[in-house]
């Protein structure tokens, strides 16, 4: 018969296990020989009348054996640990992650690493679906407490986080991917970064992802750059570096807090040692300068209310609010920033003026004496006005089309579809002539 016998496991003395012992039941007959009883019956030794008791002990023992065996198999199956998925992301110069999206399966074990190869500090927070901007705005509310909290607010919308990583460092976080499929944003909440430095973790059971050139969960500039490069990877850097230094090759840009502009500002480094500041809130060129780029040391240190500082001589500052206006009345319009895309690494800004799409790209004059602005309003359906600065601004304007009167350029709807504005600084032109 089968008999269950308890014993202590040799590899774990605290774990009581069971083993099965086969002991065939026997009986004695009148001749003294031992015989097997019929299946399902138990012989009682010493009974000369061969009385057989019907007893189902063998069946019960066998049933218990297989029951315990199945429980052990189940316990061992639960102990199986899948290999973790390793994801590496680098923070690049220009407020961007090199990898703007990746995918994992629900419940996967993930090890996410953030390396910092840029020149300023960054972090990485994974949020609940649709909660990126909520997290960014809550991080801004930390104010002077931000540095000691790594700019990570204590809110339920944050699922996983990597604290602030200084240039040259690498930090990681391990987690189990959510069981619910969806798009989980990740973002840098260092002051001024969260509106442009983000990506998306796709938790999906299959391998399908949306076309990256139409993926609204990654920055617009990266969508456009991918479309230009005809790549289907979320990992790319569009910032060229000098081979003999850490200085990027112009043009390149940063999103920063900038003195003289709204908190949402973009500073662009151009060739010819020229730079300018674009104000996302006002949707206009704020100022331009010659010389060095910007000093962001206070921002890198995480100082509260810190801003970047111009390292050069400002030669243009726009004193007109809403320089582009529509219609005969030319009243101050409602403007809305829509983002930018890179064209040969130059940003082309997209915004609306009273709902009308406007596109603007700014380059340096070849002699370094000013700027060339390409402005286009492809669906213009009324007169467009461009207000220039007063004459004492020491900047000369030239226009490829339109009529200038009293410091205002009048463009017909057809002319507004494409106009080139050349701005020459008398001061820079004079300095160039002196060098010759």
LUMMARDO-976222 format. One record per residue (C-alpha): residue in three letters; x, y, z. Coordinates in steps of 0.001 Angstrom, whole numbers, plus 524288, in hexadecimal, padded with zeros to 5 digits. Each point is the difference from the previous one (the first is absolute). Example, Ala and Ser with C-alpha at 12.3 -4.5 7.8 and 13.67 -1.06 7.14 Angstrom:
<nodes>
ala|8300C|7EE6C|81E78
ser|8055A|80D70|7FD6C
</nodes>
This chain:
<nodes>
unk|80000|80000|80000
unk|803C7|80E51|7FF23
unk|803A8|806E2|80C99
unk|802CD|80E6F|801B3
unk|80B58|802B9|80918
unk|8044A|80DA0|8048F
unk|80E60|803AE|7FF7D
unk|8083F|80C4F|8010C
unk|805AD|80590|7F36E
unk|80ECD|7FF4F|7FF51
unk|8011D|80D2A|7F942
unk|7F6EF|80703|80936
unk|7FE73|7FA6E|80D97
unk|7F41A|80848|802BA
unk|7F83F|7FA86|7F4BE
unk|7F80A|7F3D5|802CA
unk|7FE81|7F779|7F404
unk|7F93C|7F319|7FD32
unk|804EF|7F3CE|7F982
unk|7F8B5|7F40B|7FBA9
unk|803B5|7F264|803F8
unk|7FB25|7F3E7|7F90C
unk|7FD46|7F50A|8099B
unk|7F806|7F510|7F9F0
unk|7F65A|7FA8C|809BC
unk|80071|7F14F|80222
unk|7F8B0|7F527|8071E
unk|80312|7F269|80483
unk|7F845|7F42B|7FBC6
unk|7FF48|7F2C1|80638
unk|80C90|7FBBB|7F965
unk|807B1|80B67|80580
unk|8024D|80638|7F2A1
unk|7FE58|80E94|7FDCD
unk|7F667|80461|7F59B
unk|7FB48|80D12|7FA81
unk|7F209|80374|80304
unk|7F6E5|8042D|7F52E
unk|8011E|80E32|7FB54
unk|7F906|80947|80919
unk|7FFF1|7F64C|80B48
unk|808C2|7FF26|80BD7
unk|80436|7F301|80625
unk|80049|7FF12|80E8F
unk|80C0B|7F827|80437
unk|7FDEB|7F51E|809C2
unk|7F25A|7FCD2|7FBA5
unk|80009|7F1BA|7FC94
unk|7F2DA|80119|7F99D
unk|805D2|8096F|7F5F1
unk|7F61E|80A05|80386
unk|801A9|80B5A|7F6CC
unk|7FBCB|80D90|8038D
unk|7FC03|808FF|7F502
unk|807E9|80C20|801E1
unk|80363|80ACC|7F6B3
unk|80C31|804AE|806F1
unk|8086F|7FDF0|7F3E6
unk|7F746|8088B|7F7B2
unk|7FF99|80ADF|80A24
unk|80ECD|7FFBC|80184
unk|8020B|800B7|7F158
unk|7F676|80B3A|7FECE
unk|806E7|8079F|80ABF
unk|80D1B|7FD90|7F998
unk|7FBFC|805E1|7F310
unk|7F928|80B45|806E9
unk|80C72|803A6|8075D
unk|807E9|7FE38|7F392
unk|7F74E|8099E|7F89E
unk|800FF|809F9|80B03
unk|80EE0|7FF2C|7FF9E
unk|80015|801E1|7F140
unk|7F74F|80BFF|8017E
unk|808B6|805DA|80A65
unk|80C0A|7FDEB|7F7B3
unk|7F944|80624|7F437
unk|7FD22|80C38|807DE
unk|80E61|8010B|8036A
unk|80437|800EA|7F1C1
unk|80581|80D9F|7FDAA
unk|800F0|8052D|7F23A
unk|80C32|80734|7FBCC
unk|7FE78|80EC4|8015A
unk|7FF0B|808CC|7F425
unk|80B26|809D2|8000A
unk|7FCDB|80D61|7FA4A
unk|80A9B|80A78|7FEFE
unk|7FCD9|80E4F|7FD7F
unk|809A3|80B32|7FECE
unk|7FD3E|80E4D|802AE
unk|805CF|807D4|7F4C7
unk|8040E|80E0C|7FE16
unk|7F42C|807E7|7FBD4
unk|7F61A|7FB0B|809FC
unk|7FCD2|7F30B|7F9B9
unk|8009F|7F17F|802C1
unk|806E5|7F7E2|7F5B5
unk|7F50D|7F5E8|8012C
unk|7F28C|80624|7FF46
unk|7F817|7F374|800AA
unk|8012A|7F18A|80341
unk|7F6C5|7F49C|8022F
unk|7FEA0|7F562|80A58
unk|7F5DF|7F595|802BF
unk|7F6A6|8012F|80B88
unk|80609|7FAD4|80C7F
unk|80DCE|7FFB3|7FA7D
unk|80B97|801F6|80902
unk|806E7|80C51|7FB50
unk|80D10|80625|80372
unk|80025|80DFB|7FAD5
unk|80CDB|8078B|7FFE5
unk|801E5|80E92|7FDA8
unk|80D78|8048E|7FBC4
unk|80336|80E69|7FEFD
unk|808EE|803CF|7F4C8
unk|7FB27|80E0F|7FFB3
unk|8052C|80BF6|8070D
unk|7F4FB|80199|809CF
unk|7F89A|7F7C7|809F6
unk|7F3EC|7F7EA|7FCBE
unk|7F6C5|7F620|80621
unk|7F5D4|7F694|7FAAC
unk|7F24D|7FD78|80515
unk|7F651|7F61B|7FA71
unk|7F210|80478|8020A
unk|7F26E|7FAA4|7FEB8
unk|7FA03|8013C|7F261
unk|7FCEE|80E2A|7FCA5
unk|8064D|8057B|80C5F
unk|80C9B|805D3|7FA7E
unk|7FC22|80E58|80093
unk|7F9D6|7FE41|80D6C
unk|80CE0|7FAAA|8050D
unk|807EE|80AC6|7F966
unk|7F789|80AB5|805D5
unk|80049|7F9CA|80D87
unk|80ED5|7FF51|7FF48
unk|80075|80E8F|7FD2B
unk|7F807|80269|80C62
unk|80AD2|7F9EB|80832
unk|80734|80D00|7FEB9
unk|80BA8|800AA|8095D
unk|7FD3D|7F212|804BB
unk|80270|7FAA7|7F268
unk|80EA7|7FD1A|800E3
unk|7FEF9|7F829|80CA7
unk|7F494|7F83E|7FA5C
unk|806DA|7FD99|7F2DE
unk|7F47F|80769|7F9FE
unk|7F755|7F436|8027A
unk|7F2D6|8041F|805D7
unk|7F960|7F691|8094A
unk|7F3E2|7FCFC|7F7FC
unk|7F935|7F386|7FBCA
unk|80173|8035F|7F1A0
unk|80E6E|7FC15|800A4
unk|8022F|7F157|7FEC2
unk|80EDF|7FEBF|7FF87
unk|80B1F|809C8|8006F
unk|80EA0|801E8|7FE58
unk|80519|80B6B|80827
unk|8085A|80B06|7FAB9
unk|80BB0|7FB14|7F836
unk|80B88|8093D|7FEB3
unk|8082B|8009E|7F380
unk|80807|7F39E|7FE9D
unk|7F7C9|7F801|80979
unk|7F711|7F438|7FDF5
unk|7F4C6|7FC0E|808ED
unk|7F5E5|7F526|7FEE1
unk|7F2CF|7FB9E|804EE
unk|7FA0B|7F257|7FFE4
unk|7F16F|7FDD5|7FF37
unk|7F54B|7F70F|7FB49
unk|7F8DC|8056F|7F43C
unk|7F194|8031E|80242
unk|7F654|7F521|7FD59
unk|7F741|8096D|7F89F
unk|803C2|80282|7F1E0
unk|801A8|80E30|7FC3D
unk|80956|80B44|7FD63
unk|807A0|8042D|80C09
unk|8076C|80CE1|7FE1F
unk|80D8D|8026B|8056A
unk|80516|80DC0|8020E
unk|80ADF|80838|805CE
unk|7FA88|80911|80A71
unk|80C4A|8080C|801EF
unk|7FB8F|80E4A|7FF44
unk|7FCF3|80405|7F21C
unk|80212|7F280|7FA15
unk|7F309|7F906|8013E
unk|7F8E6|8069C|7F4D1
unk|8098B|7FB16|7F5AE
unk|807D5|7F4DE|8061C
unk|7F75B|7F405|80078
unk|7FCD8|7F2EA|7F9DE
unk|7F6B3|7F474|8011E
unk|8006B|7F234|8056E
unk|7F675|7F76D|7F891
unk|7FAAA|7F4A7|807F7
unk|7FAA4|7F6D2|7F5A2
unk|7FE77|7F181|7FD95
unk|803D7|800C1|7F1B3
unk|80B33|8064A|7F8A2
unk|7F82D|80A7E|7F93D
unk|802C3|80E78|80242
unk|7FA46|80BCC|7F906
unk|80782|80637|7F4E0
unk|80A70|807F0|806F8
unk|7FE17|80B93|7F6E3
unk|7F1DB|800D2|804AE
unk|8020A|7FC16|80E23
unk|7FA1D|80AE2|80838
unk|8061B|7FA57|80C56
unk|80DB5|804A3|7FC6E
unk|80507|80DED|7FDB3
unk|7FBE5|80634|7F338
unk|80E00|8034A|7FC69
unk|803A2|7F1A4|800B7
unk|7F45E|7FBDD|7F7C3
unk|803FC|8097A|7F557
unk|80E50|7FC4A|8010C
unk|7FC9B|7F193|7FE95
unk|7F7CE|80305|7F418
unk|80B72|80729|7F9D7
unk|8098D|7F521|80332
unk|7F658|7F55F|7FBE8
unk|8033C|7F826|80C31
unk|7F726|7F76E|80818
unk|807DC|80077|80C79
unk|7FD1E|8083B|80BC4
unk|80E6C|8020F|80299
unk|80781|80AD0|7F91B
unk|8076F|80C6B|802AF
unk|7FF43|80B77|7F69C
unk|80A98|807C4|806C3
unk|80D68|7FF6E|7F9B9
unk|80BEC|800F2|808CA
unk|80D4A|805BF|7FCFA
unk|80A08|7F524|7FF6A
unk|809CC|80773|80868
unk|7F6D2|80541|80A90
unk|7F2FA|7FE29|806BE
unk|7FA69|80BF9|7F923
unk|7F4D6|7FC64|7F6AC
unk|80067|804A4|7F1FC
unk|7F5F5|80ACC|7FD5C
unk|7F4C6|8005B|7FE32
unk|7FB0F|7FA27|80CBB
unk|7F688|80448|80A78
unk|7FC35|7FF58|80E55
unk|7F30B|801D1|806F2
unk|802F8|808BE|80B9B
unk|7FB5D|80A80|80926
unk|8057B|80C5F|7F9E5
unk|800E4|80DCC|8051C
unk|7F77A|808F4|7F7D7
unk|7F6DB|7F539|7FB3E
unk|7F4F6|7F79D|8052C
unk|80345|7F38A|807A4
unk|7FDFD|7F848|7F375
unk|80B76|804AF|7F7CF
unk|808B2|7F9AA|7F5D9
unk|80DCD|804E2|7FDAB
unk|805F9|7FC7F|7F2D8
unk|80E64|80019|7FCC6
unk|802B9|80399|7F1D1
unk|80C61|80026|7F7D8
unk|807F1|80CA2|7FF6D
unk|7FF9F|80123|80EF2
unk|7F1EB|80494|7FF58
unk|7F515|7FBB4|80934
unk|7F1E8|8037B|802A0
unk|7F531|7FDC6|809DD
unk|7F299|7FB59|7FBAD
unk|7F4A6|8023A|8094F
unk|7F65C|7F4A7|7FF56
unk|7F575|80740|80794
unk|8006F|80C68|7F7D1
unk|80335|7F87F|7F36E
unk|80A58|80993|7FBA3
unk|80E73|802C8|7FEF4
unk|8038B|806D5|80CB9
unk|80E38|803D8|7FE20
unk|80C7F|7FC45|7F8E4
unk|80E55|80178|80369
unk|80DE5|7FE3C|7FB25
unk|80AF2|7F935|80774
unk|7FEE2|7F4D9|809BD
unk|7F3C2|7F7FB|801E0
unk|7F9B5|7FEF6|80D85
unk|8046E|7FDD1|80DFE
unk|7F732|7F5AD|8062B
unk|80830|7FCD6|80BFD
unk|7F56F|80485|80987
unk|7F603|7F77E|7F90D
unk|808F5|7F435|8008C
unk|80198|801DD|80E9B
unk|7F12C|7FFDE|8019D
unk|7FEF9|80D78|80608
unk|7F20C|8046A|80207
unk|7FBB4|80A91|7F660
unk|80D03|7FED1|7F8DC
unk|800FD|803FF|7F1C5
unk|809C5|7FF3D|7F4F3
unk|80812|80C05|7FCE2
unk|8047F|80535|7F2E8
unk|80EA1|7FEE0|7FD5F
unk|80134|80A51|7F578
unk|7FB58|80D3A|7FB2A
unk|7F17D|80150|7FCFC
unk|7FE10|80705|7F308
unk|7F14A|7FE1C|7FE8C
unk|7F4DE|8002C|809A2
unk|7F1E0|7FFD4|7FB74
unk|7F85B|80AC8|806B8
unk|7F329|7FCC3|7F922
unk|7F638|7F6AC|805FF
unk|7F9B3|7F70A|7F5E1
unk|80784|80518|7F41B
unk|7F792|7F7E8|7F699
unk|7F1F1|8049B|7FED2
unk|7F4C8|7FD1A|7F6D8
unk|7F588|807AD|7F8E4
unk|7FE27|80E69|7FD6F
unk|7FE13|8033A|80E64
unk|80D02|7F963|803C0
unk|7FC08|7FE51|80E32
unk|80828|7F80B|80967
unk|7FCFC|7F1A6|7FCF2
unk|7FEEB|7F363|807B1
unk|80C34|7F7D8|7FDE3
unk|80279|7F1CB|80358
unk|80CC5|7F8AE|7FF44
unk|7FF54|7F2CF|7F8E2
unk|80E2E|7FB97|80092
unk|80B31|7FF21|7F666
unk|8066B|7F6AC|7F68C
unk|80E23|7FF2B|7FBB2
unk|803A0|8031E|7F1FD
unk|80E6A|7FD42|7FDE1
unk|800E4|80168|80ED7
unk|7FA3D|80DBA|7FFBE
unk|7F335|800F0|807A2
unk|7F410|80456|7F878
unk|7F631|80547|809D1
unk|7F199|7FD78|7FE3A
unk|7F5B7|80877|80684
unk|7F294|80575|7FD29
unk|7FB6D|80E14|7FF34
unk|7F14B|800A1|80204
unk|7FF9D|7F1BF|7FBE1
unk|8080E|80218|7F396
unk|80C29|7F77F|7FEB5
unk|80CFD|8074E|7FF98
unk|80D6E|7F9EF|7FDB8
unk|80CE2|806F6|8026F
unk|80E38|7FBDC|7FEC3
unk|80B8A|808B7|8038E
unk|80DCE|7FEE4|7FABD
unk|80C7E|80802|800F3
unk|80498|80930|7F556
unk|80BFF|7FA80|7F970
unk|8085E|80B8F|80464
unk|7FB15|7FF1C|80E04
unk|7FA07|80DAD|7FFEA
unk|7F207|7FC02|802D4
unk|7F4EA|7F664|7FDCB
unk|7F7EF|7FACD|7F4B9
unk|7F20A|7FC6D|80380
unk|7F780|7F7AF|7F717
unk|7F1A6|8021F|80328
unk|7F4C1|7F8E7|7F999
unk|7F165|7FFD1|80228
unk|7FB7D|7F5DA|7F60D
unk|7F161|801C7|8023B
unk|7FF90|80EC4|8015C
unk|7F287|80511|7FC4F
unk|80130|80E50|803E6
unk|809FE|80AF3|800CF
unk|80BB1|7FD0E|808C5
unk|8079A|80A81|8074A
unk|80DCE|7FED1|80549
unk|80371|80A78|809F9
unk|80E78|8038E|800AE
unk|8077B|806D9|80AC0
unk|80189|80EDC|80033
unk|80A5A|805BF|7F709
unk|80974|8026E|80B3B
unk|801B8|7F158|801BB
unk|80CA0|80033|7F7E0
unk|7FAE9|7F4A3|7F7D8
unk|7FD1F|8014A|7F18D
unk|7F4CF|7F7F8|7FA3D
unk|7FF0A|7FAD8|7F22B
unk|7F414|7F89D|7FB02
unk|7FEB9|7F710|7F446
unk|7F1FD|8046D|7FDB2
unk|7F55F|808CA|8058C
unk|7FF58|80E90|80291
unk|8062C|806C7|80BA0
unk|7F993|80C18|80592
unk|801B6|80663|80D5A
unk|80799|7F476|80520
unk|7F585|7F62A|7FBDC
unk|80151|7F643|7F4DA
unk|7F345|7FD5B|7F8DE
unk|7FEC7|7F2A1|7F998
unk|7F4ED|7FB75|7F74B
unk|7FB16|7F228|80242
unk|8082B|7FB0C|7F496
unk|80C33|8076A|8048C
unk|7FE75|7FA8B|80DBD
unk|801BB|7F239|7FAE9
unk|80EA8|8026C|7FFF4
unk|80816|80BE4|803DA
unk|80E6D|8016E|8035B
unk|803CD|80A45|80A03
unk|80E59|803D6|800B4
unk|8042F|806F8|80C5F
unk|80D64|8068E|7FFDE
unk|805FF|805E8|80C28
unk|80757|80CB0|7FD50
unk|808A3|7FD18|80BA6
unk|803DC|7F273|7FB2E
unk|801BD|804DD|7F224
unk|8090F|80AB3|804E5
unk|8080A|7F631|807C6
unk|8011B|7F737|7F418
unk|804CA|80B53|7F792
unk|80A3B|803AB|80A13
unk|805A0|7F24F|7FF9A
unk|801D0|80076|7F14A
</nodes>
